[in-house]
């Protein structure tokens, strides 16, 4: 379906979706806050900062005018591609009748809210949802096969997102469980750090498989406690995104874990990375919310201790292995 699409945020993921959509939709507008970046993208016809090897389709337009982008998306869809820290302020800048999806994964720093909780507080009557799933931006931008899930309590809105983005290279499913989709997208980043640590310590494939499996159990427990459906975590935004982020070499969160395993300081890792690794900022919030709900998340607790420099990676692994034996289910 050809509909107006305004994508707010020209980071790697927002740009990748804009490129993908503009291959079959001539009405896609990508907004970036930085006017200099917009000028560069217009001249180069690519996002030289994040995706230099992915040329823009001829139809893709870019702008630094937020009002122009919002006006373009009204009547169609506005896709928020900002980091989680900017989701609330971006939502507040939109009219109530604008249908929105966000791409960010994680918890809001300070409040600990997920995206749907932020939207419910700021725009309780607006139509909204989350677009998520196992996806590295550069692969989407290059047209490599990818599957996502559009989740909203508004089934018709989820179907609208499918119609807007579904293509030969991007398969989009629907879900009516935005809570589960968001929990999966947030917690998998923390678990990817843990898996990176295990791989960086050369603990073997058995250890990696055990950690991913038990991590999925932690993710599911927290999600259900927050009101999600258990089956959501066996889908794209749960198991799918967890496997990709925990094992893929393009994963920033996995990279953080790999580097921590070498003894490198977190501050230096983040400086060298040059991009946001959401798991670093989400880990403490995941653990806090789990504690408040009485949910056991020992892997997450261990990651928090390593990030806080209270345990070394080896000490954290040892603490997990010494836990009391119990039934799996």
Secondary structure, DSSP 8 states (H G I E B T S, - for coil): ----EEEE--SHHHHHHHHHHHTT-S-EEEE-S-HHHHHHHHHHTSBTTTBTTS---TT-EEES-HHHHHHHHTTSEEEE-S-GGGHHHHHHTS-TT--EEE---S--TTT---HHHHHHHH-TTS-EEEEESS--HHHHHTT--EEEEEE-S-HHHHHHHHHHH--SSEEEEEES-HHHHHHHHHHHHHHHHHHHHHHHTT--HHHHHHHHHHHHHHHHHHHHHTT--GGGGGSIIIIIHHHHHHH-TT-HHHHHHHHHTTT--HHHHHHHH-S--HHHHHHHHHHHHHHHHT---HHHHHHHHHHTTSS-HHHHHHHHHTS------
